[in-house]
Amino acid sequence: MSAEVLDVTTVPAYLATRPGVSDLIDLSTATVQEVGDGNLNLVFVVRDAQGRSLVVKQSLPYVRMVGESWPLSQDRILAEGRGYVAAQSLSPELTPAFHGLDAERRVLVLEDLSSWTVWRRSLNDGVIDPGAGAAVGTYAARIAFGTSVLGRRAEDVQEAAAGAANPELCRITEDLVFTEPFIDHEQNAWDDELTADVLALRDPALLDEVAALKFRFLTAGQALIHGDLHSGSVFVPGAPQRAQGAPAAKVFDIEFAFYGPVGFDLGTSLANHLFAHVRAEVLDRPADFRTWVAGLPAETWDAFVAEIGRLWPQRADASWTDGFRDAWIDAVWQDAVGFAGLEAIRRVVGLAKVSDLQTLGTDERVRAARAVLRTARGWITDRTRITGPGELLPSGLVGSVDAEHGPDADALRTQAVGARA
């Protein structure tokens, strides 16, 4: 049975029933605003006359961006609760404060970060956010180490993994990332000018690599991963927050959490660096911003590696040698690059596109998206040969793809559009 859905009129009365909430906010003077603009959930900000605030999040019994025609269990909020419990334990300063889960009503209460900025919006606006990439890498490392056999007893990890199953949302990821972009599917859509590039993704050699990565995603239960870690699930502080000593970023929206491959979260982050990079190039952003964006993969990855190294003396089993650590890090890198390519492709071809590209003019969007598709394909097929993050986002990427495309590709596009019709 679905939990009763909250609205702005019922949130205060609901919160009055929750233990401890009265210590956080004065409900007698509270006002409520619905702010959720995500794909799945209801989100409310509750503020009192003293300026205190908190966030109330409730899972809906369907996919919000599609509607009731796509039913979805509200149990996903339980997975998000598990994710926040882990994050609060292992990396509390890099995630919103977690004020509790109501499993019966499928509701979370969290710290209000509405005065912060969603990182995607900041990137789209050409704003440099110092340390944000490093914060994401550090967060990923802490969760990976602290929820895996690297940092916990194997028995505890097995028990945690069994309790962290999230089958519905994992199936959504499987479909949207690993399957639908490579077949004819009603949820796919792209600019006609990209048709030849999209059809080229059905190359059998590429599909072999996609299958290998899909198998990895479905079977490599290494650690409790975020499952949807991208620039839209990261808050960055403004100048007032930084002046008060705020961290460089906070990770939120952990409802896709499950035990999966550590490289997946890093990969989805890297893909979003690519979106920011091509957007900056087609808009000819200032050179300092373009240079900073191009360095985000290295900033993120280097922070991940450094944090794993810092935590390594605390490993749960002395048989995890330093040589094994280095080999494990190399394997995570290869996974991350491959998963980044898949995430990049699906955001161009499939459902749930990104504003980095969608808010561009048509010509700019086509150029940027073509650069994304061709780069992403290379990341997937060459992931074992890409040795470091400095190789991922070369300067002049969009221009080089424009040059490769050339006038002859227009004829190919016309043929492909006809074949698609």
VENWOGI-V736462 format. One record per run of one state. SS is the DSSP state (H for helix, E for strand, L for the rest). FROM is the first residue (numbers start at 1). TO is the last residue. If there is no record, write none. Layout:
[[SS | FROM | TO] [SS | FROM | TO]]
This chain:
[[L | 1 | 10] [H | 11 | 16] [L | 17 | 20] [H | 21 | 23] [L | 24 | 26] [H | 27 | 29] [L | 30 | 30] [E | 31 | 34] [L | 35 | 40] [E | 41 | 47] [L | 48 | 52] [E | 53 | 59] [L | 60 | 61] [E | 62 | 63] [L | 64 | 66] [E | 67 | 71] [L | 72 | 75] [H | 76 | 90] [L | 91 | 91] [H | 92 | 94] [E | 95 | 95] [L | 96 | 97] [E | 98 | 102] [L | 103 | 106] [E | 107 | 111] [L | 112 | 116] [E | 117 | 118] [H | 119 | 124] [L | 125 | 131] [H | 132 | 146] [L | 147 | 153] [H | 154 | 163] [L | 164 | 166] [H | 167 | 182] [L | 183 | 191] [H | 192 | 202] [L | 203 | 203] [H | 204 | 219] [L | 220 | 222] [E | 223 | 225] [L | 226 | 230] [H | 231 | 233] [E | 234 | 236] [L | 237 | 238] [H | 239 | 243] [L | 244 | 249] [E | 250 | 251] [L | 252 | 257] [E | 258 | 260] [L | 261 | 261] [H | 262 | 282] [L | 283 | 286] [H | 287 | 294] [L | 295 | 295] [H | 296 | 314] [L | 315 | 321] [H | 322 | 349] [L | 350 | 354] [H | 355 | 358] [L | 359 | 361] [H | 362 | 381] [L | 382 | 388] [H | 389 | 391] [L | 392 | 396] [H | 397 | 405] [L | 406 | 407] [H | 408 | 420] [L | 421 | 421]]
